[in-house]
Amino acid sequence: MRRLRHASSRRLTAIVAVLAALVLTAGIAQATLTSSGPVPAPKELANAILDAFNAPEPEGLTARIHFTNNLLASGSLPGSGASPLAAGADGRLWIAGDGRFRLELQSDAGDAQIVSDGKLVTVYDSASKTVYRAKLPDEAARAGKPEKDKKLTLAKIQRTLDRVARYWTVSGAKPTSTADRPTYTVRISPKDDGGLLGAAEVAWDAVRGAPLRAAVYAQGQANPVLELEAEEISYDAVSDSDVSATPPAGAKVIDLSPKGAGEHSKRKRVEVTGVDAVRRNVDFKLAAPAELAGLPRREVRLVDFDGRKGALSIYGEGMGAIAVLQRKADKADKAADDEKQQQGQGDLRLPEINIDGATGTELATALGTLVTFERDGIAYVVAGSVAPVAAENAARGLK
């Protein structure tokens, strides 16, 4: 059941990432690191990782968890109607031996569930009565399977850590306690431009090897802006009913899976890159200046928006880069969004900003900023792990 440990590590981290994308804290982290629970003996990081990989295989994992989310400014959340996905909540987590899982969050505003069978991820938010579904890429399923012909060794782990250390500052394996279990905690932070990202931490069970805590920190903040932490845990077998859930009838379903994903995987995909090549393939005037907000243009490529051609441009490098998506505006989508806002059905109350005469919206978080606006029939999205002023300047430079 090697897949449980490695898939759970990936997926616990992925859960935090998905929640951050859908809506992306508390001083709980510091309380965890200074708790009076059992702690393991000091150990070199490479040895701690190898021992986690070789730890006894549990039949399953059940945990009471606490999720904190302080990404969004309080003014952007509709008060008591805030989803637990956006405001944080307590809940439970079940992971089966084959990697299937269910994460359930409860709050006064309603419940939320994230379920995966290894092929499909389903997110249900009772506050908005909406179901989001997305197919996992084939690579994700293969990543959870052990490589029988390759043995993990201490030397291989150390070489990997040495490569990571070229760009990241990696702490040692700090003996800690999480969910009354002895754990090792590792902190990693970017050496160069990490955008607004300050650091990330992961804690895993020193005996079982299972991840029990994941946290993300913004620059200059002592407490995490995102954290998923186990508070109680057991390693008993998990039933099929624990890792499955059926959304209620009448819930709105939004499919986030790329159209024709199966067909793309069966045939060689031809990529179109470069300003001139992309410009010839889109039905709108492409804005791709050589520099944006002081950052040089690094890449321009053709992308697909549900069957419609668009462009993705990257400015700068690393986590401090800015991404620009642009496509021909869809009048029907805009009308539906406007009607939803007028009826007070929007999940977020985003402030409006002026982009050289065009009205746009801005979502500023502790880890990045997203600006959207339309001009001359073209829809733009500017995003990056940058401060609002940098994202706004980039938006104004798209001419």
C-alpha positions in Angstrom: 0.0 0.0 0.0 2.9 2.3 -0.9 0.4 4.5 -2.8 -1.3 5.6 0.4 1.7 7.4 1.8 2.9 9.0 -1.5 -0.5 9.7 -2.9 -1.7 11.2 0.4 1.4 13.5 0.5 0.7 14.7 -3.0 -3.0 15.0 -2.5 -2.9 16.7 0.9 -0.6 19.3 -0.8 -2.9 19.3 -3.8 -6.0 19.8 -1.7 -4.5 23.0 -0.3 -3.6 24.1 -3.8 -7.0 23.4 -5.2 -8.8 25.1 -2.3 -6.5 28.1 -2.9 -7.5 28.1 -6.7 -11.1 27.9 -6.0 -11.2 30.5 -3.2 -7.1 29.7 -1.8 -4.5 31.6 9.4 -4.2 30.9 12.4 -1.6 30.5 15.1 -2.3 26.8 15.1 1.0 26.1 13.4 3.1 27.6 16.2 1.1 25.8 18.8 1.8 22.6 16.9 5.5 23.2 16.7 5.7 23.9 20.5 3.2 21.3 21.7 4.1 19.0 24.6 3.3 15.8 22.7 5.8 13.0 21.9 8.7 14.0 19.6 11.1 11.7 17.7 14.9 11.5 18.1 16.9 14.0 16.0 17.7 12.6 12.6 19.3 13.9 9.4 16.7 14.9 6.8 17.7 12.3 4.1 17.5 9.6 6.8 14.1 10.8 8.0 12.8 10.7 4.4 14.1 7.3 3.7 12.7 5.9 6.9 9.3 7.4 6.1 9.4 5.7 2.7 10.2 2.3 4.3 7.7 2.7 7.2 5.1 0.0 7.8 2.2 0.2 5.4 -1.1 1.4 7.1 -4.4 -0.1 5.9 -6.0 3.3 5.8 -6.0 6.7 7.4 -8.8 8.5 9.3 -8.2 12.0 10.9 -9.9 14.9 12.4 -8.5 18.0 10.7 -8.4 21.7 10.9 -8.2 23.8 7.7 -7.3 27.5 8.0 -7.5 30.0 5.1 -6.5 33.6 5.4 -5.8 34.3 1.8 -8.8 36.5 1.1 -9.4 39.9 2.7 -12.4 39.8 5.0 -14.2 42.4 3.0 -14.3 40.2 0.0 -16.3 37.5 1.8 -20.1 37.7 2.1 -20.0 37.5 5.9 -22.0 34.6 7.4 -22.5 33.1 3.9 -18.7 32.4 3.5 -18.0 28.9 2.4 -15.7 26.7 4.6 -13.5 26.4 1.5 -12.9 30.2 1.7 -13.1 30.8 5.5 -11.6 27.6 6.9 -13.3 25.0 9.1 -12.9 21.8 11.1 -13.6 18.5 9.5 -12.5 14.9 8.9 -10.3 13.2 6.3 -10.4 9.6 5.1 -7.8 8.0 2.9 -8.1 4.4 1.6 -5.2 2.2 1.0 -5.5 2.6 -2.8 -5.3 6.4 -2.6 -9.0 7.3 -2.7 -9.9 10.0 -0.3 -12.7 12.2 1.1 -12.2 15.5 2.9 -15.3 16.9 4.7 -15.4 20.4 6.2 -18.2 21.7 8.5 -19.1 25.3 9.3 -22.1 27.4 10.4 -22.4 28.5 6.7 -22.6 25.0 5.4 -20.5 22.0 4.6 -18.0 21.2 1.8 -16.6 18.0 0.6 -13.7 17.0 -1.7 -13.7 13.5 -3.0 -11.4 11.6 -5.3 -11.6 8.1 -6.7 -8.1 8.4 -8.2 -9.5 9.4 -11.6 -12.0 12.2 -10.8 -12.0 14.9 -8.2 -15.4 16.2 -7.0 -15.8 19.3 -4.8 -19.2 20.1 -3.4 -19.9 23.4 -1.7 -23.3 23.4 0.1 -23.2 27.2 0.6 -23.5 27.8 -3.1 -25.1 24.4 -3.9 -22.5 23.8 -6.5 -20.5 20.7 -7.6 -17.1 21.1 -9.3 -15.7 18.1 -11.1 -12.3 17.6 -12.8 -10.5 14.6 -14.3 -7.1 13.9 -12.9 -4.4 13.8 -15.6 -3.0 10.3 -16.3 0.3 11.5 -14.9 -1.3 11.9 -11.5 -2.6 8.4 -11.4 0.8 7.0 -12.5 2.7 9.1 -10.0 0.9 7.3 -7.1 2.2 3.9 -8.3 5.5 2.6 -7.0 8.3 2.0 -9.4 9.2 -1.6 -8.7 12.3 -1.5 -10.7 13.8 1.5 -8.8 14.9 1.3 -5.2 15.0 4.5 -3.2 18.4 4.9 -1.5 19.9 7.4 0.8 22.3 8.6 -1.9 19.4 9.3 -4.3 17.5 11.2 -1.7 20.6 13.3 -0.9 21.2 14.1 -4.6 17.7 15.3 -4.9 18.0 17.4 -1.8 21.2 18.9 -3.2 19.5 19.9 -6.4 16.6 21.4 -4.5 19.0 23.4 -2.4 20.3 25.3 -5.4 17.1 27.3 -5.6 15.5 26.7 -2.2 16.6 26.9 1.4 15.7 23.6 3.0 15.7 23.1 6.8 16.7 19.9 8.5 14.2 17.4 9.9 13.0 19.2 13.0 11.5 16.9 15.7 8.0 18.0 16.4 4.6 16.7 17.5 1.4 16.7 15.5 -1.9 15.1 16.4 -0.2 13.6 19.5 2.2 11.7 17.1 6.0 12.2 16.8 6.7 14.0 13.6 9.4 15.6 11.6 8.8 19.0 10.1 10.7 20.5 7.1 10.5 24.1 6.1 11.4 25.2 2.5 11.7 28.8 1.3 12.8 30.3 -2.1 16.4 31.6 -2.3 15.6 34.1 -5.1 12.4 35.7 -6.3 9.6 33.7 -4.7 6.9 36.3 -5.4 4.8 36.8 -2.3 5.6 33.2 -1.1 7.5 33.2 2.1 7.8 29.5 2.9 6.1 26.1 3.1 6.1 23.4 5.7 5.3 19.7 5.8 5.2 17.5 8.8 5.0 13.7 8.6 4.6 10.9 11.1 8.0 9.7 12.2 6.8 6.1 12.6 4.2 5.7 9.8 5.5 8.2 7.3 2.1 9.7 6.6 1.9 13.5 6.2 0.0 15.1 9.1 0.4 18.8 8.3 1.0 21.1 5.3 1.2 24.9 5.6 2.0 27.9 3.3 3.4 31.2 4.6 3.4 34.6 2.9 6.4 36.9 3.0 6.8 38.6 6.3 4.1 36.6 8.1 4.8 34.4 11.1 1.5 32.5 10.8 0.5 30.4 7.8 -2.0 31.8 5.3 -3.1 28.2 4.4 -2.8 25.2 6.6 -4.3 21.7 6.7 -3.5 19.9 9.9 -4.5 16.6 11.5 -5.6 16.9 15.1 -6.5 13.2 15.8 -5.5 10.3 13.6 -5.8 6.5 13.3 -4.4 4.0 10.8 -7.3 1.5 10.6 -8.8 0.3 7.4 -11.2 2.7 5.7 -14.5 1.5 4.2 -15.7 2.3 0.6 -18.6 4.4 2.1 -16.1 6.6 3.9 -14.4 7.7 0.7 -17.5 8.2 -1.5 -20.2 10.8 -1.5 -23.2 11.7 -3.7 -24.1 15.4 -4.0 -27.7 16.2 -3.4 -30.1 16.3 -6.4 -30.6 19.7 -7.9 -27.0 20.9 -7.2 -25.4 22.9 -10.0 -22.6 20.9 -11.7 -19.6 22.6 -13.2 -17.2 20.4 -15.2 -13.7 21.8 -15.1 -12.1 19.0 -17.1 -10.6 20.1 -20.4 -12.7 19.3 -23.4 -11.4 16.4 -25.5 -8.7 15.5 -22.9 -8.9 11.9 -23.8 -8.4 12.6 -27.5 -5.4 14.9 -26.8 -3.7 12.1 -24.8 -4.0 9.7 -27.8 -2.4 11.9 -30.4 0.7 14.0 -30.6 -0.1 17.6 -29.5 1.3 20.3 -31.7 2.3 23.4 -29.7 2.2 26.9 -31.2 4.6 29.3 -29.5 6.1 32.6 -30.3 4.4 36.0 -30.8 4.1 35.8 -34.6 2.9 32.2 -34.7 0.3 32.8 -31.9 -0.8 36.0 -33.6 -1.6 34.2 -36.8 -3.7 31.6 -35.0 -6.0 33.9 -32.9 -9.1 35.9 -34.0 -8.3 39.0 -31.9 -5.5 41.6 -31.7 -2.8 40.0 -29.5 -1.2 42.3 -26.9 2.3 41.0 -26.2 4.7 43.8 -25.4 8.4 43.0 -25.0 8.2 44.1 -21.3 5.4 44.3 -18.8 5.6 45.9 -15.3 9.4 45.9 -15.7 9.5 42.2 -16.4 10.8 40.9 -19.8 8.5 38.7 -22.0 9.7 35.0 -21.7 7.0 33.0 -23.5 3.9 33.3 -25.6 1.9 30.2 -26.5 -1.5 29.3 -28.0 -4.0 27.9 -25.5 -7.5 26.5 -25.7 -10.5 28.0 -23.8 -13.2 25.3 -24.1 -12.7 25.1 -27.9 -11.9 28.8 -28.4 -8.3 29.9 -29.1 -6.5 32.2 -26.7 -3.0 33.2 -25.7 -0.9 32.8 -22.6 2.1 35.1 -22.1 4.7 34.8 -19.3 6.7 37.8 -18.0 9.6 37.3 -15.7 10.9 34.1 -14.2 10.3 32.0 -11.1 7.4 32.5 -8.7 7.5 36.2 -9.2 6.5 35.9 -12.8 3.2 37.4 -14.2 0.9 35.4 -16.5 -1.4 37.0 -19.0 -4.3 35.2 -20.5 -6.3 36.8 -23.3 -9.1 35.7 -25.6 -12.0 37.1 -27.6 -14.7 38.2 -25.1 -17.9 36.1 -24.9 -20.9 38.5 -24.6 -23.1 35.7 -23.3 -20.8 34.9 -20.4 -20.4 38.5 -19.5 -24.2 39.0 -19.4 -24.6 36.0 -17.2 -21.9 37.3 -14.8 -23.5 40.7 -14.7 -26.9 39.3 -13.9 -25.5 37.1 -11.2 -23.8 40.1 -9.5 -26.9 42.2 -9.7 -28.9 39.4 -8.0 -26.3 39.2 -5.2 -25.3 35.6 -6.1 -21.6 36.2 -6.5 -19.4 34.2 -4.2 -17.0 37.2 -3.8 -17.5 40.9 -3.8 -14.5 42.0 -5.8 -13.5 45.7 -5.9 -13.6 47.3 -9.3 -10.6 49.1 -10.7 -10.0 51.3 -13.7 -7.6 50.0 -16.4 -7.1 53.0 -18.7 -10.9 53.5 -19.1 -11.9 49.9 -18.9 -13.6 48.6 -15.8 -12.1 45.5 -14.3 -12.0 43.6 -11.0 -9.2 42.7 -8.7 -8.8 39.8 -6.3 -5.8 40.5 -4.0 -4.6 37.7 -1.7 -1.7 37.2 0.7 0.0 35.1 -2.0 -0.9 36.9 -5.2 -3.2 39.1 -7.2 -5.6 38.4 -10.1 -6.9 41.2 -12.3 -9.6 40.7 -15.0 -11.0 43.3 -17.5 -12.3 43.6 -21.0 -11.4 46.1 -23.7 -12.2 46.3 -27.4 -13.9 42.9 -27.3 -10.9 41.1 -25.7 -11.0 39.5 -22.2 -7.8 39.7 -20.2 -6.7 37.9 -17.0 -3.5 39.0 -15.3 -2.2 36.9 -12.4 0.9 36.4 -10.4 2.4 36.1 -7.0 2.8 39.8 -6.9 1.4 42.8 -5.1 -1.8 44.5 -6.5 0.2 47.5 -7.9 2.4 45.2 -10.0 -0.6 43.3 -11.4 -2.4 46.6 -12.2 0.6 48.1 -13.9 0.9 44.9 -16.0 -2.8 45.2 -17.0 -2.3 48.8 -18.0 0.7 47.8 -20.2 -1.3 45.5 -22.4 -1.7 47.6 -25.5 
